[in-house]
Amino acid sequence: MSEEKKNPEQRESGNKGGGKKLPGPPRFNFNFYWIYGIIIVILILTQLFQWGGTERKTTFDKFERNMLMTKDVDRIVVTNDVAHIYIKPERLKEDKYKEVRTKTWGNIDNPGPHFILNTGPAELFAKKIEEAQKDFPAEERVSLEYEQDNRTLWDMFFTWIPTIAFFVLIWVLVMRRMNTAGGGSQIFNIGKSKAQLFDKELQVKVTFNDVAGLEEAKVEVMEIVDFLKNPKKYTQLGGKIPRGALLVGPPGTGKTLLAKAVAGEAQVPFFSLSGSDFVEMFVGVGASRVRDLFRQAKEKAPCIIFIDEIDAIGRARGKSPSFSANDERESTLNQLLTEMDGFGSNSGVIVLAATNRADILDRALLRPGRFDRQIYVELPDLNGRHAIFNVHLKPLKTNETVDVEFLARQTPGFSGADIANVCNEAALIAARKNKQVIERQDFLDAIDRIIGGLEKKNKIISSQEKKVIAYHEAGHASVSWLLEHAHPLVKVTIVPRGNSLGAAWYLPEERQITTKEQIMDEICAALGGRAAEDIIFGKVSTGALSDLEKITKQAYAMVTIYGLNEKIGNISFYDSTGQQEYNFGKPYSELTAQTIDQEVKKMIDEAYERTRNLLMKNKEKLDQLAQRLLEREVIFKEDLEQIFGKRQWEDREVPSLKAPSSNGNSTATPPAVQDPAPTVPPEPGPALTGGQA
């Protein structure tokens, strides 16, 4: 039996479920811009074609001088103080009457009237005509004919029918364009919820098997799904279903994907919408949409509501960046708070929400009873990246050189979205090279392409600049190799890529806490480039801009946030609640601010002096490394081992990116990241150093 026979009323019901799309025959989508085209065409036609004849308006002087005195006038008919002038047929053939000779529409002879003239008082007009023809023979004089306008209101109405019909047509098309799927006008449905409903008819095919690397978050979310499927398992022990769960984490970590998996697994109605769907230019619309959303949800309970990017409406009240109160946003938030846990009963309605700005959400929204759980979706660790790569590699054609463990170790700090992008970019690179399968080198090229941009081998760089860049990058590599807590080197390049002139790529240790000694070693490694320039050339360049930006932020964080400075002490001025976000004052005095600046400068100066002394002791090896870099343009950790020897503090294996060629020599892979080196993000990621030239 067909779907239409099973439910004959389905197609008439429209979209009363708040955005649910029902199957049906394909509809013709009228393009709204055709309306503008029709209007323009009609306006052009009205200008080109004369629908009611070609009579021209004239003045009495022109009429008297050019028509009456030249004996061109055949007859004059006066109707309601308007003179309709008819030209003699033989005179109408002259050039001066070519504009009124024929009717434009159909191009037929114009019988007249050919000109119209406002007469003014009838007696005065008749006197003027007689005076102008006083010297004419009697048989050649033109007499005035008078007619009455016998048109009724009904005749005038028929005259306006085309215009009225035109505007009615435009109105119908505009209103049809604004119709929603439910059949009502958008003007009258502006307070209706825009949530899309997923249920038995419109299903999501994403399941928990498609979500990898989020095992802890999946456990908590799966418990909610299990409660909806087997409520007695929990209620018999006196437990209550959570009212809401908030997914919190950096962008690209899979919060929305996790919600899609819930929609695919729950087997209950699932309402999905964004926080911005509540926002409208009209005051009160957001609150009305919240009420309508929960009304629909109560009708279909048990069900789940998912609000993506809830910070669009959940920002803390009174913390708006604008100085005037945003009544629309606050009224929407107040209505949401009331619906989630107010006097009304919302049993069976679970609210899932996602945001990466949990610090700015209103405290009333986060309290138990509204969002009982905050599920943190963090950047994946090594095991998580391994699982995510396995998911995204399934549809790809790869060969035996692709090692998932190797790829996972090469992408620290990458989110799930980043890894998906790496796999897709690798497939595109392999296709660009006309390969039948994707190889390991394609994935390495994809990582470099995503982080650093396209390679620019044709970029013009003078030999002196190239030498400065080589020593700058060699300085980074040398210091990081000689310090215990610096990140181990993966490769260094001076090949331009994107906006970069050179870069050094390091593999950071995946750690959860960092000591003062580790941060100081990282600062020294970042200063290695400038120190090398100072030692070799006796002057410094602008190439260390991003290095200085990074170490300045790290130093100020050590003093003001992490309490790693002896003089300032165990004090942190960091506000994790975000309540100081829009305040202009600092949470410390001017004297403390001066002390902070002095301590930061002191720490950086000590680190720079330490770095400079370290490079002075190893100047010969620095020269060797720079020369090798100038010769090969890309060097790897094996090159540093040949010059400096193995790192004595190495307690973990650093994977090699050096690919052997057929003749036994190494082939350089493209550079990893751009230089100017980007600022190291708060999350662990590929440690990059370099400078901006």
Beta strands, then each sheet from edge to edge (+ up, - down):
strand 1: 56-57
strand 2: 73-79
strand 3: 82-87
strand 4: 102-103
strand 5: 108-109
strand 6: 115-118
strand 7: 144-147
strand 8: 196-198
strand 9: 244-248
strand 10: 270-274
strand 11: 303-308
strand 12: 349-355
strand 13: 373-376
strand 14: 489-493
strand 15: 503-506
strand 16: 634-636
strand 17: 659-660
strand 18: 666-667
strand 19: 687-689
sheet 1: 1+ 6+ 3- 2+ 7+
sheet 2: 4+ 5-
sheet 3: 8+ 10- 11- 12- 9- 13-
sheet 4: 16+ 14- 15+ 19-
sheet 5: 17+ 18-
end
